[in-house]
Amino acid sequence: MGDLAQVAVAERQRIAEAWLAELNAALARGDWLGAAEVVGEDSYWRDLLTFGWAFRTCHGVDAIAEALALHYARSGSHGFDIDSDPGVGRLGAFGETIEFFIAFETSVATGRGYVRLILDPKAPERFKALAILTAMKELKAFPELHRRERRREALPVPVREWQNWQEQREATRAFRDHDPEVIIVGAGMAGVMTAARLQQLDIPTLIVDRMDRVGDVWRKRYHSLTLHNEVCTNHFPYLPFPDTWPVYIPRTSSLTGWSSMPTPWSSTSGIARTSSAGHMTRTSAGRCGWSGRTAASGRCGRRM
Ligand SMILES: Cc1cc2nc3c(=O)[nH]c(=O)nc-3n(C[C@H](O)[C@H](O)[C@H](O)COP(=O)(O)OP(=O)(O)OC[C@H]3O[C@@H](n4cnc5c(N)ncnc54)[C@H](O)[C@@H]3O)c2cc1C
């Protein structure tokens, strides 16, 4: 098979389906070595939380078979299926690839992944994976409260004391009458994203950062900074980037409406727009420890 870009979409679909059918069959038999061989000899399988509480990368048949034997059956994973039209990509010396998203389930979660197939150098009509990614998408019992799962509160009878949505969010963020269940140290990209996700799982969350404002860790970086990945591979939950932004997102964007967002993921307005997680700046987290099943001990020193 020569130029993959010339292969019809239906044929690419058939190739992807045939590869997945082989993988599913081996996994269903508990034939871990067989499954690893379907994946490929010099291949990587990266798993994010699907097969246990770890981010795990396995390289090669033996390592993949060993990881499957240890973790696959316990995870209750099944039903790997194509989740996008297979496209054609290219990866350095490996040449052209057939690439597609996959969807699957475990006993507790839905998962999503990505597969890159190349022609098997030893059997030119056969495809092997160069890389497969499996990632947990969502816990089935705890869906994120967004899109079809948006909060649906009863329409209130207007009374004078009634708090509107904005006021409720501000009260939630202020933690006047309740405590956070999670405290995140650091309002950088990771902290803000985690807070946004937790809040959509209805878990009261407070972020602390020692800087003056959320986002200062980026604001204070060098003037000409731009992100290193292309815009399509960067992402902020619940807050898609405008279609008009450049391929490499600058540290500062002067676009109207986004000008208060020095980086999309780490501004106060970003948090405010996307979630009701609270934040406390100019606050340093000290030593923290777990002191039992119901309480954590720690020290948060607010400097000013
Ligand atoms: C030039 C450049 C380009 C990049 N391009 C990309 C890209 O294109 N795509 C991509 O995905 N990634 C990119 N990255 C990497 C990515 O931005 C970083 O991995 C990310 O910022 C790390 O986020 P973080 O939240 O873990 O840590 P940080 O951003 O370092 O944030 C940590 C925060 O924790 C606070 N803190 C620390 N200790 C305490 C304490 N004890 N008490 C209170 N607060 C505390 C700090 O003040 C800080 O605000 C790039 C990085 C650079 C430098």
The ligand as an SDF file (V2000), in Angstrom:
LIG
                    3D

 53 58  0  0  0  0  0  0  0  0999 V2000
    7.8540   29.4540   27.3120 C   0  0  0  0  0  0  0  0  0  0  0  0
    6.8930   28.3580   27.7290 C   0  0  0  0  0  0  0  0  0  0  0  0
    5.9990   27.8390   26.8010 C   0  0  0  0  0  0  0  0  0  0  0  0
    5.1160   26.8090   27.1470 C   0  0  0  0  0  0  0  0  0  0  0  0
    4.2470   26.3310   26.2240 N   0  0  0  0  0  0  0  0  0  0  0  0
    3.3450   25.4070   26.5730 C   0  0  0  0  0  0  0  0  0  0  0  0
    2.3590   24.9750   25.6460 C   0  0  0  0  0  0  0  0  0  0  0  0
    2.3210   25.4380   24.5070 O   0  0  0  0  0  0  0  0  0  0  0  0
    1.4720   24.0280   26.0430 N   0  0  0  0  0  0  0  0  0  0  0  0
    1.5110   23.5050   27.3110 C   0  0  0  0  0  0  0  0  0  0  0  0
    0.6610   22.6560   27.6300 O   0  0  0  0  0  0  0  0  0  0  0  0
    2.4360   23.8850   28.2090 N   0  0  0  0  0  0  0  0  0  0  0  0
    3.3390   24.8230   27.8670 C   0  0  0  0  0  0  0  0  0  0  0  0
    4.2820   25.2260   28.7800 N   0  0  0  0  0  0  0  0  0  0  0  0
    4.3810   24.5290   30.0570 C   0  0  0  0  0  0  0  0  0  0  0  0
    3.2650   24.8960   31.0140 C   0  0  0  0  0  0  0  0  0  0  0  0
    2.9520   26.2340   30.8740 O   0  0  0  0  0  0  0  0  0  0  0  0
    3.7100   24.5800   32.4200 C   0  0  0  0  0  0  0  0  0  0  0  0
    3.9370   23.2040   32.4850 O   0  0  0  0  0  0  0  0  0  0  0  0
    2.6250   24.9980   33.3920 C   0  0  0  0  0  0  0  0  0  0  0  0
    2.5880   26.3860   33.4990 O   0  0  0  0  0  0  0  0  0  0  0  0
    2.8430   24.3910   34.7310 C   0  0  0  0  0  0  0  0  0  0  0  0
    1.7300   24.7720   35.4920 O   0  0  0  0  0  0  0  0  0  0  0  0
    1.6450   24.5480   37.0220 P   0  0  0  0  0  0  0  0  0  0  0  0
    0.3020   25.0770   37.4400 O   0  0  0  0  0  0  0  0  0  0  0  0
    1.9630   23.1310   37.3640 O   0  0  0  0  0  0  0  0  0  0  0  0
    2.8570   25.3840   37.6930 O   0  0  0  0  0  0  0  0  0  0  0  0
    3.1560   26.9480   37.6850 P   0  0  0  0  0  0  0  0  0  0  0  0
    2.6580   27.6220   36.4470 O   0  0  0  0  0  0  0  0  0  0  0  0
    4.6140   27.0460   37.9970 O   0  0  0  0  0  0  0  0  0  0  0  0
    2.3080   27.5270   38.9020 O   0  0  0  0  0  0  0  0  0  0  0  0
    2.6170   27.2310   40.2480 C   0  0  0  0  0  0  0  0  0  0  0  0
    1.9060   28.2620   41.1280 C   0  0  0  0  0  0  0  0  0  0  0  0
    1.9940   27.8120   42.4780 O   0  0  0  0  0  0  0  0  0  0  0  0
    2.2780   28.9210   43.3340 C   0  0  0  0  0  0  0  0  0  0  0  0
    2.9100   28.3550   44.5490 N   0  0  0  0  0  0  0  0  0  0  0  0
    3.9710   27.5030   44.5840 C   0  0  0  0  0  0  0  0  0  0  0  0
    4.2150   27.1710   45.8580 N   0  0  0  0  0  0  0  0  0  0  0  0
    3.3040   27.7990   46.6440 C   0  0  0  0  0  0  0  0  0  0  0  0
    3.0370   27.8430   48.0540 C   0  0  0  0  0  0  0  0  0  0  0  0
    3.7570   27.1460   48.9360 N   0  0  0  0  0  0  0  0  0  0  0  0
    1.9950   28.5930   48.4990 N   0  0  0  0  0  0  0  0  0  0  0  0
    1.2410   29.3050   47.6360 C   0  0  0  0  0  0  0  0  0  0  0  0
    1.4480   29.3020   46.2880 N   0  0  0  0  0  0  0  0  0  0  0  0
    2.4610   28.5570   45.8080 C   0  0  0  0  0  0  0  0  0  0  0  0
    3.1770   29.8150   42.4860 C   0  0  0  0  0  0  0  0  0  0  0  0
    3.1240   31.1590   42.9190 O   0  0  0  0  0  0  0  0  0  0  0  0
    2.5380   29.6390   41.0890 C   0  0  0  0  0  0  0  0  0  0  0  0
    1.5340   30.6100   40.8300 O   0  0  0  0  0  0  0  0  0  0  0  0
    5.1540   26.2820   28.4680 C   0  0  0  0  0  0  0  0  0  0  0  0
    6.0440   26.8210   29.4090 C   0  0  0  0  0  0  0  0  0  0  0  0
    6.8920   27.8600   29.0540 C   0  0  0  0  0  0  0  0  0  0  0  0
    7.8170   28.4390   30.1030 C   0  0  0  0  0  0  0  0  0  0  0  0
  1  2  1  0
  2  3  1  0
  2 52  2  0
  3  4  2  0
  4  5  1  0
  4 50  1  0
  5  6  2  0
  6  7  1  0
  6 13  1  0
  7  8  2  0
  7  9  1  0
  9 10  1  0
 10 11  2  0
 10 12  1  0
 12 13  2  0
 13 14  1  0
 14 15  1  0
 14 50  1  0
 15 16  1  0
 16 17  1  0
 16 18  1  0
 18 19  1  0
 18 20  1  0
 20 21  1  0
 20 22  1  0
 22 23  1  0
 23 24  1  0
 24 25  2  0
 24 26  1  0
 24 27  1  0
 27 28  1  0
 28 29  2  0
 28 30  1  0
 28 31  1  0
 31 32  1  0
 32 33  1  0
 33 34  1  0
 33 48  1  0
 34 35  1  0
 35 36  1  0
 35 46  1  0
 36 37  1  0
 36 45  1  0
 37 38  2  0
 38 39  1  0
 39 40  1  0
 39 45  2  0
 40 41  1  0
 40 42  2  0
 42 43  1  0
 43 44  2  0
 44 45  1  0
 46 47  1  0
 46 48  1  0
 48 49  1  0
 50 51  2  0
 51 52  1  0
 52 53  1  0
M  END
$$$$
